[in-house]
Amino acid sequence: MRDWKIRLNKLLIYFIGPGGVGKTTTAKLLAFQSGFDCYDLDEYFMKIEGDIAKYIVEHGYNKYAVRNFQLFLTLRAKYHANRITIIVCSSGFMTYPNDIDQNYIKVKDEIENHIFTFLFLPSLDLETCVKEVLTRQMNRTYLNLVIEKEELKIRARFELYSKLDCRIILTDEKSERVAQKVKVVWETRC
Protein backbone atom coordinates (compact mmCIF):
# COMPACT_ATOMS: atom_id res chain seq x y z
CA MET A 1 0.00 0.00 0.00
CA ARG A 2 1.38 3.42 -0.94
CA ASP A 3 2.09 6.02 1.74
CA TRP A 4 -0.22 8.59 0.16
CA LYS A 5 -3.10 6.16 0.39
CA ILE A 6 -2.54 5.67 4.10
CA ARG A 7 -2.20 9.41 4.77
CA LEU A 8 -5.36 10.15 2.82
CA ASN A 9 -7.55 8.16 5.18
CA LYS A 10 -10.71 10.08 6.12
CA LEU A 11 -10.60 12.39 3.09
CA LEU A 12 -13.37 14.08 1.15
CA ILE A 13 -12.56 15.27 -2.37
CA TYR A 14 -14.63 17.43 -4.74
CA PHE A 15 -14.39 17.53 -8.53
CA ILE A 16 -16.04 20.59 -10.08
CA GLY A 17 -16.14 22.15 -13.54
CA PRO A 18 -18.10 22.29 -16.79
CA GLY A 19 -19.71 19.23 -18.33
CA GLY A 20 -17.63 16.95 -20.50
CA VAL A 21 -14.25 17.85 -18.99
CA GLY A 22 -13.46 14.44 -17.49
CA LYS A 23 -14.58 14.79 -13.87
CA THR A 24 -16.55 11.55 -13.73
CA THR A 25 -14.10 9.57 -15.85
CA THR A 26 -11.19 10.61 -13.64
CA ALA A 27 -13.12 10.00 -10.41
CA LYS A 28 -14.16 6.51 -11.47
CA LEU A 29 -10.62 5.70 -12.58
CA LEU A 30 -9.19 6.83 -9.23
CA ALA A 31 -11.91 4.96 -7.34
CA PHE A 32 -11.16 1.78 -9.28
CA GLN A 33 -7.38 2.07 -8.96
CA SER A 34 -7.34 3.02 -5.30
CA GLY A 35 -10.50 1.63 -3.74
CA PHE A 36 -12.00 5.05 -3.05
CA ASP A 37 -15.73 5.72 -2.84
CA CYS A 38 -17.05 7.78 -5.73
CA TYR A 39 -20.38 9.59 -6.00
CA ASP A 40 -21.45 11.40 -9.15
CA LEU A 41 -24.18 13.96 -8.48
CA ASP A 42 -25.65 13.74 -12.01
CA GLU A 43 -25.87 9.96 -11.81
CA TYR A 44 -27.45 10.20 -8.37
CA PHE A 45 -29.98 12.76 -9.62
CA MET A 46 -30.95 10.49 -12.53
CA LYS A 47 -31.27 7.51 -10.20
CA ILE A 48 -33.65 9.41 -7.91
CA GLU A 49 -35.49 11.80 -10.25
CA GLY A 50 -34.93 10.46 -13.76
CA ASP A 51 -33.79 12.33 -16.85
CA ILE A 52 -32.23 15.71 -16.01
CA ALA A 53 -33.30 17.48 -19.22
CA LYS A 54 -36.89 16.28 -18.76
CA TYR A 55 -36.88 17.40 -15.12
CA ILE A 56 -35.74 20.88 -16.14
CA VAL A 57 -38.42 21.12 -18.85
CA GLU A 58 -41.15 20.01 -16.43
CA HIS A 59 -40.05 21.93 -13.32
CA GLY A 60 -37.73 24.72 -14.51
CA TYR A 61 -34.03 25.23 -13.93
CA ASN A 62 -34.35 26.82 -10.49
CA LYS A 63 -36.34 23.89 -9.12
CA TYR A 64 -33.78 21.55 -10.66
CA ALA A 65 -30.98 23.50 -8.92
CA VAL A 66 -32.85 23.31 -5.60
CA ARG A 67 -33.41 19.57 -5.95
CA ASN A 68 -29.85 18.95 -7.09
CA PHE A 69 -28.52 20.85 -4.08
CA GLN A 70 -30.71 18.75 -1.78
CA LEU A 71 -29.37 15.59 -3.39
CA PHE A 72 -25.81 16.87 -3.00
CA LEU A 73 -26.41 17.26 0.73
CA THR A 74 -27.73 13.70 0.84
CA LEU A 75 -24.66 12.41 -0.99
CA ARG A 76 -22.29 14.33 1.24
CA ALA A 77 -24.05 12.86 4.28
CA LYS A 78 -23.17 9.39 2.93
CA TYR A 79 -19.49 10.24 3.28
CA HIS A 80 -17.92 7.80 5.70
CA ALA A 81 -15.23 9.31 7.90
CA ASN A 82 -12.98 6.29 7.47
CA ARG A 83 -13.05 6.27 3.67
CA ILE A 84 -11.59 8.40 0.92
CA THR A 85 -14.57 9.74 -1.00
CA ILE A 86 -14.79 11.69 -4.25
CA ILE A 87 -17.93 13.69 -5.01
CA VAL A 88 -18.31 14.75 -8.64
CA CYS A 89 -20.47 17.87 -8.76
CA SER A 90 -22.83 18.69 -11.62
CA SER A 91 -21.47 21.10 -14.22
CA GLY A 92 -23.54 24.04 -13.01
CA PHE A 93 -23.39 23.26 -9.30
CA MET A 94 -21.05 26.11 -8.39
CA THR A 95 -22.96 28.57 -10.59
CA TYR A 96 -26.51 28.24 -9.25
CA PRO A 97 -28.39 31.35 -8.10
CA ASN A 98 -27.32 32.08 -4.53
CA ASP A 99 -30.90 32.04 -3.24
CA ILE A 100 -31.74 28.41 -4.09
CA ASP A 101 -31.24 27.43 -0.45
CA GLN A 102 -30.33 29.24 2.75
CA ASN A 103 -27.19 27.09 3.03
CA TYR A 104 -26.10 27.16 -0.62
CA ILE A 105 -23.60 30.02 -0.32
CA LYS A 106 -22.03 28.43 2.77
CA VAL A 107 -21.70 25.04 1.07
CA LYS A 108 -20.40 26.59 -2.15
CA ASP A 109 -17.76 28.51 -0.15
CA GLU A 110 -16.79 25.34 1.73
CA ILE A 111 -16.29 23.51 -1.56
CA GLU A 112 -14.31 26.35 -3.13
CA ASN A 113 -12.02 26.67 -0.12
CA HIS A 114 -11.61 22.95 0.56
CA ILE A 115 -7.99 21.84 0.24
CA PHE A 116 -8.99 18.94 -2.00
CA THR A 117 -11.34 20.62 -4.45
CA PHE A 118 -10.22 20.23 -8.04
CA LEU A 119 -11.55 22.41 -10.86
CA PHE A 120 -11.38 20.49 -14.12
CA LEU A 121 -10.93 22.49 -17.35
CA PRO A 122 -9.66 21.39 -20.78
CA SER A 123 -7.84 24.74 -21.18
CA LEU A 124 -7.33 28.07 -19.45
CA ASP A 125 -8.03 29.79 -22.77
CA LEU A 126 -11.74 30.61 -23.14
CA GLU A 127 -12.05 29.81 -26.85
CA THR A 128 -10.16 26.53 -26.57
CA CYS A 129 -12.21 25.57 -23.52
CA VAL A 130 -15.51 26.41 -25.24
CA LYS A 131 -14.58 24.44 -28.36
CA GLU A 132 -13.48 21.37 -26.39
CA VAL A 133 -16.46 21.37 -24.02
CA LEU A 134 -18.91 21.79 -26.92
CA THR A 135 -17.30 18.91 -28.81
CA ARG A 136 -17.51 16.63 -25.78
CA GLN A 137 -21.01 17.70 -24.69
CA MET A 138 -22.56 17.44 -28.15
CA ASN A 139 -21.43 13.80 -28.29
CA ARG A 140 -23.66 13.09 -25.29
CA THR A 141 -26.88 12.36 -27.13
CA TYR A 142 -28.80 11.66 -23.92
CA LEU A 143 -28.53 15.35 -22.96
CA ASN A 144 -30.67 16.62 -25.88
CA LEU A 145 -28.54 19.77 -26.25
CA VAL A 146 -28.74 22.79 -28.55
CA ILE A 147 -25.24 23.92 -29.53
CA GLU A 148 -25.94 27.67 -29.37
CA LYS A 149 -27.45 27.39 -25.91
CA GLU A 150 -24.58 25.21 -24.70
CA GLU A 151 -22.03 27.69 -26.03
CA LEU A 152 -23.64 30.55 -24.10
CA LYS A 153 -23.76 28.37 -20.98
CA ILE A 154 -20.09 27.36 -21.10
CA ARG A 155 -18.98 30.94 -21.78
CA ALA A 156 -20.88 32.18 -18.72
CA ARG A 157 -19.73 29.29 -16.55
CA PHE A 158 -16.11 29.59 -17.66
CA GLU A 159 -16.03 33.13 -16.30
CA LEU A 160 -17.53 32.02 -12.99
CA TYR A 161 -15.31 28.96 -12.68
CA SER A 162 -12.13 30.83 -13.59
CA LYS A 163 -12.72 33.17 -10.64
CA LEU A 164 -12.86 30.34 -8.11
CA ASP A 165 -9.90 29.98 -5.79
CA CYS A 166 -9.20 26.27 -6.04
CA ARG A 167 -6.73 23.88 -7.65
CA ILE A 168 -7.11 23.68 -11.46
CA ILE A 169 -6.55 20.38 -13.22
CA LEU A 170 -6.16 20.63 -17.00
CA THR A 171 -7.86 17.75 -18.79
CA ASP A 172 -6.25 18.13 -22.20
CA GLU A 173 -4.67 14.68 -22.05
CA LYS A 174 -5.63 11.06 -21.35
CA SER A 175 -7.62 10.27 -18.22
CA GLU A 176 -4.76 8.24 -16.76
CA ARG A 177 -2.48 11.31 -16.86
CA VAL A 178 -5.21 13.52 -15.39
CA ALA A 179 -5.69 11.03 -12.54
CA GLN A 180 -1.93 11.00 -11.97
CA LYS A 181 -1.91 14.82 -11.71
CA VAL A 182 -4.59 14.62 -9.01
CA LYS A 183 -2.55 12.00 -7.12
CA VAL A 184 0.55 14.21 -7.24
CA VAL A 185 -1.40 17.05 -5.63
CA TRP A 186 -2.61 14.68 -2.90
CA GLU A 187 0.91 13.50 -2.22
CA THR A 188 2.24 17.04 -1.85
CA ARG A 189 -0.63 18.28 0.33
CA CYS A 190 -0.86 15.36 2.75
C-alpha positions in Angstrom: 0.0 0.0 0.0 1.4 3.4 -0.9 2.1 6.0 1.7 -0.2 8.6 0.2 -3.1 6.2 0.4 -2.5 5.7 4.1 -2.2 9.4 4.8 -5.4 10.1 2.8 -7.6 8.2 5.2 -10.7 10.1 6.1 -10.6 12.4 3.1 -13.4 14.1 1.1 -12.6 15.3 -2.4 -14.6 17.4 -4.7 -14.4 17.5 -8.5 -16.0 20.6 -10.1 -16.1 22.1 -13.5 -18.1 22.3 -16.8 -19.7 19.2 -18.3 -17.6 17.0 -20.5 -14.3 17.8 -19.0 -13.5 14.4 -17.5 -14.6 14.8 -13.9 -16.6 11.5 -13.7 -14.1 9.6 -15.9 -11.2 10.6 -13.6 -13.1 10.0 -10.4 -14.2 6.5 -11.5 -10.6 5.7 -12.6 -9.2 6.8 -9.2 -11.9 5.0 -7.3 -11.2 1.8 -9.3 -7.4 2.1 -9.0 -7.3 3.0 -5.3 -10.5 1.6 -3.7 -12.0 5.0 -3.1 -15.7 5.7 -2.8 -17.0 7.8 -5.7 -20.4 9.6 -6.0 -21.5 11.4 -9.2 -24.2 14.0 -8.5 -25.7 13.7 -12.0 -25.9 10.0 -11.8 -27.5 10.2 -8.4 -30.0 12.8 -9.6 -31.0 10.5 -12.5 -31.3 7.5 -10.2 -33.7 9.4 -7.9 -35.5 11.8 -10.3 -34.9 10.5 -13.8 -33.8 12.3 -16.9 -32.2 15.7 -16.0 -33.3 17.5 -19.2 -36.9 16.3 -18.8 -36.9 17.4 -15.1 -35.7 20.9 -16.1 -38.4 21.1 -18.8 -41.1 20.0 -16.4 -40.0 21.9 -13.3 -37.7 24.7 -14.5 -34.0 25.2 -13.9 -34.3 26.8 -10.5 -36.3 23.9 -9.1 -33.8 21.6 -10.7 -31.0 23.5 -8.9 -32.9 23.3 -5.6 -33.4 19.6 -5.9 -29.8 18.9 -7.1 -28.5 20.9 -4.1 -30.7 18.7 -1.8 -29.4 15.6 -3.4 -25.8 16.9 -3.0 -26.4 17.3 0.7 -27.7 13.7 0.8 -24.7 12.4 -1.0 -22.3 14.3 1.2 -24.0 12.9 4.3 -23.2 9.4 2.9 -19.5 10.2 3.3 -17.9 7.8 5.7 -15.2 9.3 7.9 -13.0 6.3 7.5 -13.1 6.3 3.7 -11.6 8.4 0.9 -14.6 9.7 -1.0 -14.8 11.7 -4.3 -17.9 13.7 -5.0 -18.3 14.8 -8.6 -20.5 17.9 -8.8 -22.8 18.7 -11.6 -21.5 21.1 -14.2 -23.5 24.0 -13.0 -23.4 23.3 -9.3 -21.0 26.1 -8.4 -23.0 28.6 -10.6 -26.5 28.2 -9.2 -28.4 31.4 -8.1 -27.3 32.1 -4.5 -30.9 32.0 -3.2 -31.7 28.4 -4.1 -31.2 27.4 -0.4 -30.3 29.2 2.7 -27.2 27.1 3.0 -26.1 27.2 -0.6 -23.6 30.0 -0.3 -22.0 28.4 2.8 -21.7 25.0 1.1 -20.4 26.6 -2.1 -17.8 28.5 -0.2 -16.8 25.3 1.7 -16.3 23.5 -1.6 -14.3 26.4 -3.1 -12.0 26.7 -0.1 -11.6 22.9 0.6 -8.0 21.8 0.2 -9.0 18.9 -2.0 -11.3 20.6 -4.4 -10.2 20.2 -8.0 -11.6 22.4 -10.9 -11.4 20.5 -14.1 -10.9 22.5 -17.3 -9.7 21.4 -20.8 -7.8 24.7 -21.2 -7.3 28.1 -19.4 -8.0 29.8 -22.8 -11.7 30.6 -23.1 -12.0 29.8 -26.8 -10.2 26.5 -26.6 -12.2 25.6 -23.5 -15.5 26.4 -25.2 -14.6 24.4 -28.4 -13.5 21.4 -26.4 -16.5 21.4 -24.0 -18.9 21.8 -26.9 -17.3 18.9 -28.8 -17.5 16.6 -25.8 -21.0 17.7 -24.7 -22.6 17.4 -28.2 -21.4 13.8 -28.3 -23.7 13.1 -25.3 -26.9 12.4 -27.1 -28.8 11.7 -23.9 -28.5 15.3 -23.0 -30.7 16.6 -25.9 -28.5 19.8 -26.2 -28.7 22.8 -28.6 -25.2 23.9 -29.5 -25.9 27.7 -29.4 -27.5 27.4 -25.9 -24.6 25.2 -24.7 -22.0 27.7 -26.0 -23.6 30.5 -24.1 -23.8 28.4 -21.0 -20.1 27.4 -21.1 -19.0 30.9 -21.8 -20.9 32.2 -18.7 -19.7 29.3 -16.5 -16.1 29.6 -17.7 -16.0 33.1 -16.3 -17.5 32.0 -13.0 -15.3 29.0 -12.7 -12.1 30.8 -13.6 -12.7 33.2 -10.6 -12.9 30.3 -8.1 -9.9 30.0 -5.8 -9.2 26.3 -6.0 -6.7 23.9 -7.7 -7.1 23.7 -11.5 -6.6 20.4 -13.2 -6.2 20.6 -17.0 -7.9 17.8 -18.8 -6.2 18.1 -22.2 -4.7 14.7 -22.0 -5.6 11.1 -21.4 -7.6 10.3 -18.2 -4.8 8.2 -16.8 -2.5 11.3 -16.9 -5.2 13.5 -15.4 -5.7 11.0 -12.5 -1.9 11.0 -12.0 -1.9 14.8 -11.7 -4.6 14.6 -9.0 -2.5 12.0 -7.1 0.6 14.2 -7.2 -1.4 17.0 -5.6 -2.6 14.7 -2.9 0.9 13.5 -2.2 2.2 17.0 -1.9 -0.6 18.3 0.3 -0.9 15.4 2.7 
